[in-house]
Amino acid sequence: MSSFCLDTSAYSNLRRGNEEVAALLDRAELVGVPTVALGELRTGFLLGHRPRRNEAELDAFLDNPVVQVLPVDSETSRQYAEIVAELRKAGTPIPTNDIWIAAVAARNGTTVLTCDDHFECIGRVGSVVVGA
């Protein structure tokens, strides 16, 4: 069994019917959803054509007993700062929200499930990159 920290791209691809993401989540003992990812998703919903439907689908997903919302706390902020410093020293910047998602994963000991390969630049967290 595995524990994942769900990136926004993985959730979006799950909703689009990505079978690889669905299979991984079906076998997971924990699916953590960072509050940062929730903010990204809800922004997309409000800018899209089906905000109520998308929000209802997200609520149903969050009601699954293996799904847990993962907040940003003080330790997460420490992980974030260290990841930013490491990435800058290595010259490998990635989007800020993805650094927060990685920090949440590091804080909670989970693997990032994503469609974005730039998570592989972050040595302190594992990532599973699935095709979009």
MITI-981262 format. One record per atom (N, C-alpha, C, CB): residue number from 1; residue in one letter; chain; atom name; x, y, z. Coordinates in Angstrom, 1 decimal, padded with zeros to 4 digits. Glycine has a CB too. Layout:
# residues N
SITE  seq  type  mol  atom       x       y       z
SITE  NUM     a    A    CA       X       Y       Z
...
//
This chain:
# residues 132
SITE  seq  type  mol  atom       x       y       z
SITE    1     m    A     N   000.8  -001.2   000.0
SITE    1     m    A    CA   000.0   000.0   000.0
SITE    1     m    A     C   000.9   001.2   000.0
SITE    1     m    A    CB  -001.0   000.0   001.2
SITE    2     s    A     N   000.3   002.4  -000.4
SITE    2     s    A    CA   001.1   003.6  -000.5
SITE    2     s    A     C   000.3   004.8   000.0
SITE    2     s    A    CB   001.6   003.8  -002.0
SITE    3     s    A     N   001.1   005.8   000.3
SITE    3     s    A    CA   000.5   007.1   000.7
SITE    3     s    A     C   000.9   008.2  -000.3
SITE    3     s    A    CB   000.9   007.5   002.1
SITE    4     f    A     N  -000.1   008.9  -000.9
SITE    4     f    A    CA   000.2   009.9  -001.9
SITE    4     f    A     C  -000.2   011.3  -001.4
SITE    4     f    A    CB  -000.5   009.6  -003.2
SITE    5     c    A     N   000.5   012.3  -001.9
SITE    5     c    A    CA   000.1   013.7  -001.8
SITE    5     c    A     C  -000.3   014.0  -003.2
SITE    5     c    A    CB   001.3   014.6  -001.2
SITE    6     l    A     N  -001.5   014.4  -003.4
SITE    6     l    A    CA  -002.1   014.5  -004.7
SITE    6     l    A     C  -001.8   016.0  -005.3
SITE    6     l    A    CB  -003.6   014.3  -004.7
SITE    7     d    A     N  -001.1   016.0  -006.4
SITE    7     d    A    CA  -000.9   017.3  -007.0
SITE    7     d    A     C  -002.1   017.6  -007.8
SITE    7     d    A    CB   000.4   017.2  -008.0
SITE    8     t    A     N  -002.3   018.9  -008.1
SITE    8     t    A    CA  -003.5   019.4  -008.8
SITE    8     t    A     C  -003.6   018.7  -010.2
SITE    8     t    A    CB  -003.4   020.9  -009.0
SITE    9     s    A     N  -002.5   018.5  -010.9
SITE    9     s    A    CA  -002.5   017.9  -012.2
SITE    9     s    A     C  -003.0   016.4  -012.1
SITE    9     s    A    CB  -001.1   017.9  -012.8
SITE   10     a    A     N  -002.7   015.7  -011.1
SITE   10     a    A    CA  -003.1   014.3  -011.0
SITE   10     a    A     C  -004.6   014.3  -010.7
SITE   10     a    A    CB  -002.4   013.6  -009.8
SITE   11     y    A     N  -005.1   015.1  -009.9
SITE   11     y    A    CA  -006.6   015.2  -009.6
SITE   11     y    A     C  -007.3   015.5  -010.9
SITE   11     y    A    CB  -006.9   016.2  -008.5
SITE   12     s    A     N  -006.8   016.5  -011.6
SITE   12     s    A    CA  -007.5   016.9  -012.9
SITE   12     s    A     C  -007.5   015.8  -013.9
SITE   12     s    A    CB  -006.8   018.1  -013.5
SITE   13     n    A     N  -006.4   015.0  -013.9
SITE   13     n    A    CA  -006.3   013.9  -014.9
SITE   13     n    A     C  -007.2   012.7  -014.4
SITE   13     n    A    CB  -004.9   013.4  -015.0
SITE   14     l    A     N  -007.3   012.6  -013.1
SITE   14     l    A    CA  -008.3   011.6  -012.6
SITE   14     l    A     C  -009.7   011.9  -013.0
SITE   14     l    A    CB  -008.2   011.5  -011.0
SITE   15     r    A     N  -010.1   013.2  -012.9
SITE   15     r    A    CA  -011.4   013.6  -013.3
SITE   15     r    A     C  -011.6   013.4  -014.8
SITE   15     r    A    CB  -011.7   015.0  -012.9
SITE   16     r    A     N  -010.5   013.4  -015.6
SITE   16     r    A    CA  -010.6   013.3  -017.1
SITE   16     r    A     C  -010.6   011.8  -017.4
SITE   16     r    A    CB  -009.5   014.0  -017.8
SITE   17     g    A     N  -010.5   010.9  -016.4
SITE   17     g    A    CA  -010.6   009.5  -016.7
SITE   17     g    A     C  -009.2   008.8  -016.9
SITE   17     g    A    CB  -011.3   009.3  -018.0
SITE   18     n    A     N  -008.2   009.4  -016.4
SITE   18     n    A    CA  -006.8   008.8  -016.5
SITE   18     n    A     C  -006.8   007.5  -015.6
SITE   18     n    A    CB  -005.7   009.8  -016.0
SITE   19     e    A     N  -006.7   006.4  -016.3
SITE   19     e    A    CA  -006.8   005.1  -015.6
SITE   19     e    A     C  -005.6   004.8  -014.8
SITE   19     e    A    CB  -006.9   004.0  -016.7
SITE   20     e    A     N  -004.4   005.3  -015.1
SITE   20     e    A    CA  -003.2   005.1  -014.3
SITE   20     e    A     C  -003.3   005.8  -012.9
SITE   20     e    A    CB  -002.0   005.6  -015.0
SITE   21     v    A     N  -003.8   007.0  -012.9
SITE   21     v    A    CA  -004.0   007.7  -011.7
SITE   21     v    A     C  -005.1   007.0  -010.9
SITE   21     v    A    CB  -004.5   009.2  -012.0
SITE   22     a    A     N  -006.2   006.6  -011.5
SITE   22     a    A    CA  -007.3   005.9  -010.8
SITE   22     a    A     C  -006.8   004.6  -010.1
SITE   22     a    A    CB  -008.4   005.6  -011.7
SITE   23     a    A     N  -006.0   003.8  -010.9
SITE   23     a    A    CA  -005.4   002.6  -010.3
SITE   23     a    A     C  -004.5   002.8  -009.1
SITE   23     a    A    CB  -004.7   001.8  -011.4
SITE   24     l    A     N  -003.7   003.8  -009.2
SITE   24     l    A    CA  -002.8   004.1  -008.1
SITE   24     l    A     C  -003.6   004.6  -006.9
SITE   24     l    A    CB  -001.8   005.2  -008.5
SITE   25     l    A     N  -004.6   005.4  -007.1
SITE   25     l    A    CA  -005.4   005.9  -005.9
SITE   25     l    A     C  -006.3   004.7  -005.3
SITE   25     l    A    CB  -006.3   007.0  -006.4
SITE   26     d    A     N  -006.7   003.8  -006.2
SITE   26     d    A    CA  -007.5   002.7  -005.7
SITE   26     d    A     C  -006.7   001.8  -004.7
SITE   26     d    A    CB  -008.0   001.9  -006.9
SITE   27     r    A     N  -005.4   001.8  -004.9
SITE   27     r    A    CA  -004.6   000.9  -004.0
SITE   27     r    A     C  -004.0   001.7  -002.9
SITE   27     r    A    CB  -003.5   000.3  -004.9
SITE   28     a    A     N  -004.2   003.0  -002.8
SITE   28     a    A    CA  -003.6   003.8  -001.8
SITE   28     a    A     C  -004.2   003.6  -000.4
SITE   28     a    A    CB  -003.6   005.3  -002.2
SITE   29     e    A     N  -003.4   003.6   000.6
SITE   29     e    A    CA  -004.0   003.6   002.0
SITE   29     e    A     C  -004.3   005.0   002.5
SITE   29     e    A    CB  -003.0   002.9   003.0
SITE   30     l    A     N  -003.6   006.0   001.9
SITE   30     l    A    CA  -003.9   007.4   002.2
SITE   30     l    A     C  -003.7   008.3   000.9
SITE   30     l    A    CB  -002.9   008.0   003.3
SITE   31     v    A     N  -004.6   009.1   000.7
SITE   31     v    A    CA  -004.5   010.1  -000.4
SITE   31     v    A     C  -004.7   011.5   000.2
SITE   31     v    A    CB  -005.7   009.9  -001.5
SITE   32     g    A     N  -003.5   012.1   000.4
SITE   32     g    A    CA  -003.5   013.5   001.0
SITE   32     g    A     C  -003.7   014.5  -000.1
SITE   32     g    A    CB  -002.2   013.7   001.7
SITE   33     v    A     N  -004.6   015.5   000.2
SITE   33     v    A    CA  -004.8   016.6  -000.7
SITE   33     v    A     C  -004.4   017.9   000.0
SITE   33     v    A    CB  -006.4   016.6  -001.2
SITE   34     p    A     N  -003.3   018.5  -000.5
SITE   34     p    A    CA  -002.8   019.7   000.1
SITE   34     p    A     C  -003.8   020.8   000.0
SITE   34     p    A    CB  -001.5   020.1  -000.4
SITE   35     t    A     N  -003.9   021.7   001.0
SITE   35     t    A    CA  -004.8   022.8   000.9
SITE   35     t    A     C  -004.4   023.7  -000.3
SITE   35     t    A    CB  -004.8   023.7   002.2
SITE   36     v    A     N  -003.1   023.7  -000.7
SITE   36     v    A    CA  -002.7   024.5  -001.8
SITE   36     v    A     C  -003.3   024.0  -003.1
SITE   36     v    A    CB  -001.1   024.5  -001.9
SITE   37     a    A     N  -003.4   022.7  -003.2
SITE   37     a    A    CA  -004.0   022.1  -004.4
SITE   37     a    A     C  -005.5   022.4  -004.5
SITE   37     a    A    CB  -003.7   020.5  -004.4
SITE   38     l    A     N  -006.1   022.3  -003.3
SITE   38     l    A    CA  -007.5   022.7  -003.2
SITE   38     l    A     C  -007.8   024.1  -003.8
SITE   38     l    A    CB  -008.1   022.6  -001.8
SITE   39     g    A     N  -006.9   025.0  -003.4
SITE   39     g    A    CA  -007.0   026.4  -003.9
SITE   39     g    A     C  -006.8   026.5  -005.4
SITE   39     g    A    CB  -006.0   027.3  -003.2
SITE   40     e    A     N  -005.9   025.7  -005.9
SITE   40     e    A    CA  -005.7   025.7  -007.4
SITE   40     e    A     C  -006.9   025.1  -008.1
SITE   40     e    A    CB  -004.4   024.9  -007.7
SITE   41     l    A     N  -007.4   024.1  -007.5
SITE   41     l    A    CA  -008.6   023.4  -008.2
SITE   41     l    A     C  -009.8   024.3  -008.1
SITE   41     l    A    CB  -008.9   022.1  -007.4
SITE   42     r    A     N  -010.0   024.9  -007.0
SITE   42     r    A    CA  -011.2   025.8  -006.9
SITE   42     r    A     C  -011.1   027.1  -007.7
SITE   42     r    A    CB  -011.4   026.2  -005.4
SITE   43     t    A     N  -009.9   027.5  -007.9
SITE   43     t    A    CA  -009.7   028.7  -008.8
SITE   43     t    A     C  -010.1   028.2  -010.2
SITE   43     t    A    CB  -008.3   029.2  -008.8
SITE   44     g    A     N  -009.6   027.1  -010.6
SITE   44     g    A    CA  -010.0   026.5  -012.0
SITE   44     g    A     C  -011.5   026.3  -012.1
SITE   44     g    A    CB  -009.3   025.2  -012.2
SITE   45     f    A     N  -012.2   025.9  -011.0
SITE   45     f    A    CA  -013.6   025.7  -011.1
SITE   45     f    A     C  -014.3   027.0  -011.3
SITE   45     f    A    CB  -014.1   025.0  -009.8
SITE   46     l    A     N  -013.9   028.0  -010.6
SITE   46     l    A    CA  -014.6   029.3  -010.7
SITE   46     l    A     C  -014.3   030.0  -012.1
SITE   46     l    A    CB  -014.1   030.3  -009.7
SITE   47     l    A     N  -013.2   029.7  -012.7
SITE   47     l    A    CA  -012.9   030.2  -014.0
SITE   47     l    A     C  -013.5   029.4  -015.2
SITE   47     l    A    CB  -011.4   030.4  -014.2
SITE   48     g    A     N  -014.0   028.2  -014.8
SITE   48     g    A    CA  -014.5   027.3  -015.8
SITE   48     g    A     C  -016.0   027.4  -016.1
SITE   48     g    A    CB  -014.2   025.8  -015.4
SITE   49     h    A     N  -016.5   026.4  -016.8
SITE   49     h    A    CA  -017.9   026.4  -017.2
SITE   49     h    A     C  -018.8   025.6  -016.3
SITE   49     h    A    CB  -018.0   025.9  -018.6
SITE   50     r    A     N  -018.3   024.8  -015.4
SITE   50     r    A    CA  -019.1   023.9  -014.5
SITE   50     r    A     C  -018.7   024.0  -013.0
SITE   50     r    A    CB  -019.0   022.5  -015.0
SITE   51     p    A     N  -018.6   025.2  -012.5
SITE   51     p    A    CA  -018.1   025.3  -011.1
SITE   51     p    A     C  -018.9   024.5  -010.1
SITE   51     p    A    CB  -018.1   026.8  -010.7
SITE   52     r    A     N  -020.2   024.5  -010.1
SITE   52     r    A    CA  -021.0   023.7  -009.1
SITE   52     r    A     C  -020.8   022.2  -009.3
SITE   52     r    A    CB  -022.5   024.1  -009.2
SITE   53     r    A     N  -020.8   021.8  -010.5
SITE   53     r    A    CA  -020.5   020.3  -010.7
SITE   53     r    A     C  -019.1   019.9  -010.3
SITE   53     r    A    CB  -020.7   020.0  -012.3
SITE   54     n    A     N  -018.1   020.7  -010.6
SITE   54     n    A    CA  -016.8   020.4  -010.3
SITE   54     n    A     C  -016.6   020.4  -008.7
SITE   54     n    A    CB  -015.8   021.4  -010.9
SITE   55     e    A     N  -017.2   021.4  -008.1
SITE   55     e    A    CA  -017.1   021.4  -006.6
SITE   55     e    A     C  -017.8   020.2  -006.0
SITE   55     e    A    CB  -017.8   022.8  -006.1
SITE   56     a    A     N  -019.0   019.8  -006.5
SITE   56     a    A    CA  -019.7   018.7  -006.0
SITE   56     a    A     C  -018.8   017.4  -006.2
SITE   56     a    A    CB  -021.0   018.5  -006.7
SITE   57     e    A     N  -018.2   017.3  -007.3
SITE   57     e    A    CA  -017.3   016.1  -007.5
SITE   57     e    A     C  -016.1   016.1  -006.6
SITE   57     e    A    CB  -016.8   016.1  -009.0
SITE   58     l    A     N  -015.6   017.3  -006.3
SITE   58     l    A    CA  -014.4   017.4  -005.4
SITE   58     l    A     C  -014.9   017.0  -004.0
SITE   58     l    A    CB  -013.8   018.8  -005.4
SITE   59     d    A     N  -016.1   017.5  -003.6
SITE   59     d    A    CA  -016.6   017.2  -002.2
SITE   59     d    A     C  -016.8   015.7  -002.1
SITE   59     d    A    CB  -017.9   017.9  -002.0
SITE   60     a    A     N  -017.3   015.1  -003.1
SITE   60     a    A    CA  -017.5   013.6  -003.0
SITE   60     a    A     C  -016.2   012.9  -002.9
SITE   60     a    A    CB  -018.3   013.1  -004.3
SITE   61     f    A     N  -015.2   013.4  -003.6
SITE   61     f    A    CA  -013.8   012.8  -003.6
SITE   61     f    A     C  -013.3   013.0  -002.1
SITE   61     f    A    CB  -012.9   013.4  -004.6
SITE   62     l    A     N  -013.4   014.2  -001.6
SITE   62     l    A    CA  -012.9   014.4  -000.3
SITE   62     l    A     C  -013.6   013.6   000.8
SITE   62     l    A    CB  -013.0   015.9   000.0
SITE   63     d    A     N  -014.8   013.2   000.6
SITE   63     d    A    CA  -015.6   012.4   001.5
SITE   63     d    A     C  -015.1   010.9   001.6
SITE   63     d    A    CB  -017.0   012.4   001.2
SITE   64     n    A     N  -014.3   010.5   000.7
SITE   64     n    A    CA  -013.7   009.2   000.7
SITE   64     n    A     C  -012.9   009.0   002.0
SITE   64     n    A    CB  -012.9   008.8  -000.6
SITE   65     p    A     N  -013.1   007.9   002.7
SITE   65     p    A    CA  -012.4   007.7   004.0
SITE   65     p    A     C  -010.8   007.6   003.8
SITE   65     p    A    CB  -012.8   006.5   004.6
SITE   66     v    A     N  -010.3   007.3   002.7
SITE   66     v    A    CA  -008.8   007.3   002.6
SITE   66     v    A     C  -008.3   008.7   002.2
SITE   66     v    A    CB  -008.4   006.3   001.5
SITE   67     v    A     N  -009.1   009.6   001.9
SITE   67     v    A    CA  -008.7   011.0   001.5
SITE   67     v    A     C  -008.7   011.9   002.7
SITE   67     v    A    CB  -009.7   011.6   000.4
SITE   68     q    A     N  -007.6   012.6   002.8
SITE   68     q    A    CA  -007.4   013.5   003.9
SITE   68     q    A     C  -006.8   014.8   003.4
SITE   68     q    A    CB  -006.4   012.9   005.0
SITE   69     v    A     N  -007.4   015.9   003.8
SITE   69     v    A    CA  -006.9   017.3   003.5
SITE   69     v    A     C  -005.7   017.5   004.4
SITE   69     v    A    CB  -008.0   018.4   003.7
SITE   70     l    A     N  -004.6   017.9   003.7
SITE   70     l    A    CA  -003.3   018.1   004.4
SITE   70     l    A     C  -003.0   019.6   004.4
SITE   70     l    A    CB  -002.1   017.4   003.7
SITE   71     p    A     N  -003.0   020.2   005.6
SITE   71     p    A    CA  -002.9   021.7   005.8
SITE   71     p    A     C  -001.4   022.1   005.7
SITE   71     p    A    CB  -003.5   022.2   007.0
SITE   72     v    A     N  -001.2   023.4   005.5
SITE   72     v    A    CA   000.1   024.0   005.7
SITE   72     v    A     C   000.3   024.4   007.1
SITE   72     v    A    CB   000.3   025.2   004.7
SITE   73     d    A     N   001.3   023.9   007.8
SITE   73     d    A    CA   001.6   024.3   009.2
SITE   73     d    A     C   003.0   024.8   009.3
SITE   73     d    A    CB   001.3   023.1   010.1
SITE   74     s    A     N   003.5   025.1   010.5
SITE   74     s    A    CA   004.8   025.6   010.7
SITE   74     s    A     C   005.9   024.7   010.2
SITE   74     s    A    CB   005.0   025.9   012.2
SITE   75     e    A     N   005.8   023.5   010.4
SITE   75     e    A    CA   006.8   022.5   009.9
SITE   75     e    A     C   006.8   022.5   008.4
SITE   75     e    A    CB   006.6   021.1   010.5
SITE   76     t    A     N   005.6   022.6   007.8
SITE   76     t    A    CA   005.5   022.7   006.3
SITE   76     t    A     C   006.3   023.9   005.8
SITE   76     t    A    CB   004.1   022.7   005.9
SITE   77     s    A     N   006.1   025.0   006.5
SITE   77     s    A    CA   006.8   026.2   006.1
SITE   77     s    A     C   008.3   026.1   006.1
SITE   77     s    A    CB   006.4   027.4   006.9
SITE   78     r    A     N   008.8   025.3   007.1
SITE   78     r    A    CA   010.2   025.0   007.2
SITE   78     r    A     C   010.7   024.2   006.0
SITE   78     r    A    CB   010.6   024.3   008.5
SITE   79     q    A     N   009.9   023.1   005.7
SITE   79     q    A    CA   010.2   022.3   004.5
SITE   79     q    A     C   010.2   023.1   003.3
SITE   79     q    A    CB   009.2   021.1   004.4
SITE   80     y    A     N   009.2   024.0   003.1
SITE   80     y    A    CA   009.1   024.9   001.9
SITE   80     y    A     C   010.4   025.7   001.8
SITE   80     y    A    CB   007.9   025.8   002.0
SITE   81     a    A     N   010.8   026.4   002.9
SITE   81     a    A    CA   012.0   027.2   002.8
SITE   81     a    A     C   013.3   026.5   002.4
SITE   81     a    A    CB   012.2   027.9   004.2
SITE   82     e    A     N   013.4   025.3   003.0
SITE   82     e    A    CA   014.6   024.5   002.7
SITE   82     e    A     C   014.5   024.0   001.2
SITE   82     e    A    CB   014.7   023.2   003.6
SITE   83     i    A     N   013.4   023.6   000.7
SITE   83     i    A    CA   013.3   023.2  -000.7
SITE   83     i    A     C   013.6   024.4  -001.6
SITE   83     i    A    CB   011.8   022.7  -001.0
SITE   84     v    A     N   013.0   025.6  -001.3
SITE   84     v    A    CA   013.3   026.7  -002.2
SITE   84     v    A     C   014.8   027.0  -002.2
SITE   84     v    A    CB   012.6   028.0  -001.6
SITE   85     a    A     N   015.5   027.0  -001.0
SITE   85     a    A    CA   016.9   027.2  -001.0
SITE   85     a    A     C   017.7   026.2  -001.8
SITE   85     a    A    CB   017.4   027.2   000.5
SITE   86     e    A     N   017.3   024.9  -001.7
SITE   86     e    A    CA   018.0   023.9  -002.4
SITE   86     e    A     C   017.8   024.0  -003.9
SITE   86     e    A    CB   017.4   022.5  -002.0
SITE   87     l    A     N   016.6   024.4  -004.4
SITE   87     l    A    CA   016.3   024.5  -005.8
SITE   87     l    A     C   017.0   025.7  -006.4
SITE   87     l    A    CB   014.8   024.7  -006.0
SITE   88     r    A     N   017.1   026.8  -005.6
SITE   88     r    A    CA   017.8   028.0  -006.1
SITE   88     r    A     C   019.3   027.7  -006.2
SITE   88     r    A    CB   017.6   029.2  -005.1
SITE   89     k    A     N   019.9   027.1  -005.2
SITE   89     k    A    CA   021.3   026.7  -005.3
SITE   89     k    A     C   021.6   025.8  -006.5
SITE   89     k    A    CB   021.7   026.0  -004.0
SITE   90     a    A     N   020.6   024.9  -006.8
SITE   90     a    A    CA   020.8   024.0  -007.9
SITE   90     a    A     C   020.5   024.6  -009.3
SITE   90     a    A    CB   020.0   022.7  -007.7
SITE   91     g    A     N   019.8   025.8  -009.2
SITE   91     g    A    CA   019.4   026.5  -010.5
SITE   91     g    A     C   018.3   025.8  -011.1
SITE   91     g    A    CB   020.6   026.5  -011.4
SITE   92     t    A     N   017.4   025.2  -010.3
SITE   92     t    A    CA   016.2   024.4  -010.9
SITE   92     t    A     C   014.9   024.9  -010.3
SITE   92     t    A    CB   016.4   022.9  -010.6
SITE   93     p    A     N   014.5   026.1  -010.7
SITE   93     p    A    CA   013.3   026.7  -010.1
SITE   93     p    A     C   012.1   025.9  -010.7
SITE   93     p    A    CB   013.1   028.1  -010.5
SITE   94     i    A     N   011.0   025.8  -009.8
SITE   94     i    A    CA   009.8   025.2  -010.3
SITE   94     i    A     C   008.7   026.1  -009.7
SITE   94     i    A    CB   009.6   023.7  -009.7
SITE   95     p    A     N   007.4   025.9  -010.2
SITE   95     p    A    CA   006.3   026.8  -009.8
SITE   95     p    A     C   006.2   026.8  -008.2
SITE   95     p    A    CB   005.0   026.4  -010.4
SITE   96     t    A     N   005.9   028.0  -007.7
SITE   96     t    A    CA   005.8   028.1  -006.2
SITE   96     t    A     C   004.8   027.2  -005.6
SITE   96     t    A    CB   005.5   029.6  -005.9
SITE   97     n    A     N   003.6   027.1  -006.2
SITE   97     n    A    CA   002.6   026.2  -005.6
SITE   97     n    A     C   003.1   024.8  -005.5
SITE   97     n    A    CB   001.3   026.4  -006.3
SITE   98     d    A     N   003.8   024.4  -006.5
SITE   98     d    A    CA   004.3   023.0  -006.5
SITE   98     d    A     C   005.4   022.8  -005.5
SITE   98     d    A    CB   004.9   022.7  -007.9
SITE   99     i    A     N   006.1   023.8  -005.1
SITE   99     i    A    CA   007.0   023.7  -004.0
SITE   99     i    A     C   006.2   023.5  -002.7
SITE   99     i    A    CB   008.0   025.0  -003.9
SITE  100     w    A     N   005.2   024.3  -002.5
SITE  100     w    A    CA   004.3   024.1  -001.4
SITE  100     w    A     C   003.8   022.7  -001.3
SITE  100     w    A    CB   003.1   025.1  -001.4
SITE  101     i    A     N   003.3   022.2  -002.4
SITE  101     i    A    CA   002.8   020.8  -002.5
SITE  101     i    A     C   003.9   019.8  -002.1
SITE  101     i    A    CB   002.2   020.4  -003.9
SITE  102     a    A     N   005.1   020.0  -002.6
SITE  102     a    A    CA   006.2   019.1  -002.2
SITE  102     a    A     C   006.5   019.3  -000.7
SITE  102     a    A    CB   007.5   019.5  -003.0
SITE  103     a    A     N   006.4   020.5  -000.2
SITE  103     a    A    CA   006.7   020.7   001.3
SITE  103     a    A     C   005.6   019.9   002.1
SITE  103     a    A    CB   006.7   022.2   001.6
SITE  104     v    A     N   004.4   020.0   001.7
SITE  104     v    A    CA   003.3   019.2   002.4
SITE  104     v    A     C   003.6   017.7   002.3
SITE  104     v    A    CB   001.9   019.5   001.7
SITE  105     a    A     N   004.1   017.3   001.2
SITE  105     a    A    CA   004.4   015.8   001.0
SITE  105     a    A     C   005.6   015.5   002.0
SITE  105     a    A    CB   004.8   015.5  -000.4
SITE  106     a    A     N   006.6   016.3   002.0
SITE  106     a    A    CA   007.7   016.1   002.9
SITE  106     a    A     C   007.3   016.1   004.3
SITE  106     a    A    CB   008.8   017.1   002.7
SITE  107     r    A     N   006.4   017.0   004.7
SITE  107     r    A    CA   006.0   017.1   006.1
SITE  107     r    A     C   005.2   015.9   006.5
SITE  107     r    A    CB   005.1   018.3   006.2
SITE  108     n    A     N   004.5   015.3   005.6
SITE  108     n    A    CA   003.6   014.1   005.9
SITE  108     n    A     C   004.1   012.8   005.5
SITE  108     n    A    CB   002.3   014.4   005.2
SITE  109     g    A     N   005.3   012.8   004.9
SITE  109     g    A    CA   006.0   011.5   004.6
SITE  109     g    A     C   005.2   010.8   003.4
SITE  109     g    A    CB   006.0   010.6   005.8
SITE  110     t    A     N   004.7   011.5   002.5
SITE  110     t    A    CA   004.0   010.9   001.4
SITE  110     t    A     C   004.7   011.2   000.1
SITE  110     t    A    CB   002.5   011.5   001.3
SITE  111     t    A     N   004.3   010.5  -000.9
SITE  111     t    A    CA   004.9   010.6  -002.3
SITE  111     t    A     C   004.0   011.5  -003.1
SITE  111     t    A    CB   005.1   009.2  -002.9
SITE  112     v    A     N   004.5   012.4  -003.8
SITE  112     v    A    CA   003.7   013.3  -004.7
SITE  112     v    A     C   003.3   012.5  -005.9
SITE  112     v    A    CB   004.5   014.5  -005.2
SITE  113     l    A     N   002.0   012.5  -006.2
SITE  113     l    A    CA   001.4   011.9  -007.4
SITE  113     l    A     C   001.1   013.0  -008.3
SITE  113     l    A    CB   000.1   011.0  -007.1
SITE  114     t    A     N   001.7   013.0  -009.5
SITE  114     t    A    CA   001.6   014.2  -010.3
SITE  114     t    A     C   001.7   013.8  -011.8
SITE  114     t    A    CB   002.7   015.2  -010.0
SITE  115     c    A     N   001.5   014.8  -012.7
SITE  115     c    A    CA   001.8   014.6  -014.1
SITE  115     c    A     C   002.9   015.6  -014.5
SITE  115     c    A    CB   000.5   015.0  -014.9
SITE  116     d    A     N   003.5   016.2  -013.5
SITE  116     d    A    CA   004.6   017.2  -013.8
SITE  116     d    A     C   005.9   016.6  -013.3
SITE  116     d    A    CB   004.3   018.5  -013.0
SITE  117     d    A     N   006.8   016.5  -014.3
SITE  117     d    A    CA   008.1   015.8  -013.9
SITE  117     d    A     C   009.1   016.7  -013.2
SITE  117     d    A    CB   008.8   015.4  -015.2
SITE  118     h    A     N   008.8   018.0  -013.0
SITE  118     h    A    CA   009.7   018.9  -012.3
SITE  118     h    A     C   009.7   018.6  -010.8
SITE  118     h    A    CB   009.3   020.4  -012.5
SITE  119     f    A     N   008.8   017.8  -010.3
SITE  119     f    A    CA   008.9   017.3  -008.9
SITE  119     f    A     C   010.1   016.4  -008.7
SITE  119     f    A    CB   007.6   016.6  -008.5
SITE  120     e    A     N   010.6   015.9  -009.7
SITE  120     e    A    CA   011.8   015.0  -009.6
SITE  120     e    A     C   013.0   015.8  -009.3
SITE  120     e    A    CB   012.0   014.3  -010.9
SITE  121     c    A     N   013.0   017.1  -009.4
SITE  121     c    A    CA   014.1   018.0  -009.0
SITE  121     c    A     C   014.2   018.1  -007.5
SITE  121     c    A    CB   014.0   019.3  -009.6
SITE  122     i    A     N   013.2   017.7  -006.7
SITE  122     i    A    CA   013.2   017.8  -005.3
SITE  122     i    A     C   013.6   016.5  -004.6
SITE  122     i    A    CB   011.7   018.3  -004.8
SITE  123     g    A     N   014.8   016.5  -004.1
SITE  123     g    A    CA   015.4   015.3  -003.6
SITE  123     g    A     C   014.7   014.7  -002.3
SITE  123     g    A    CB   016.8   015.5  -003.4
SITE  124     r    A     N   014.1   015.6  -001.5
SITE  124     r    A    CA   013.6   015.2  -000.2
SITE  124     r    A     C   012.2   014.5  -000.3
SITE  124     r    A    CB   013.5   016.3   000.7
SITE  125     v    A     N   011.6   014.5  -001.5
SITE  125     v    A    CA   010.3   013.8  -001.6
SITE  125     v    A     C   010.3   012.9  -002.8
SITE  125     v    A    CB   009.1   014.8  -001.8
SITE  126     g    A     N   009.7   011.8  -002.7
SITE  126     g    A    CA   009.5   010.9  -003.9
SITE  126     g    A     C   008.3   011.4  -004.7
SITE  126     g    A    CB   009.3   009.5  -003.4
SITE  127     s    A     N   008.4   011.1  -006.0
SITE  127     s    A    CA   007.3   011.4  -006.8
SITE  127     s    A     C   007.0   010.3  -007.8
SITE  127     s    A    CB   007.6   012.7  -007.6
SITE  128     v    A     N   005.7   010.2  -008.1
SITE  128     v    A    CA   005.3   009.2  -009.2
SITE  128     v    A     C   004.7   010.1  -010.2
SITE  128     v    A    CB   004.2   008.2  -008.6
SITE  129     v    A     N   005.3   010.1  -011.4
SITE  129     v    A    CA   004.9   011.0  -012.5
SITE  129     v    A     C   004.1   010.1  -013.5
SITE  129     v    A    CB   006.1   011.7  -013.2
SITE  130     v    A     N   002.8   010.4  -013.7
SITE  130     v    A    CA   002.0   009.7  -014.6
SITE  130     v    A     C   001.7   010.5  -015.9
SITE  130     v    A    CB   000.7   009.3  -013.9
SITE  131     g    A     N   001.4   009.8  -016.9
SITE  131     g    A    CA   001.1   010.5  -018.2
SITE  131     g    A     C  -000.2   011.2  -018.1
SITE  131     g    A    CB   001.2   009.5  -019.3
SITE  132     a    A     N  -000.2   012.3  -018.8
SITE  132     a    A    CA  -001.5   013.1  -018.8
SITE  132     a    A     C  -002.5   012.6  -019.8
SITE  132     a    A    CB  -001.2   014.6  -019.1
//
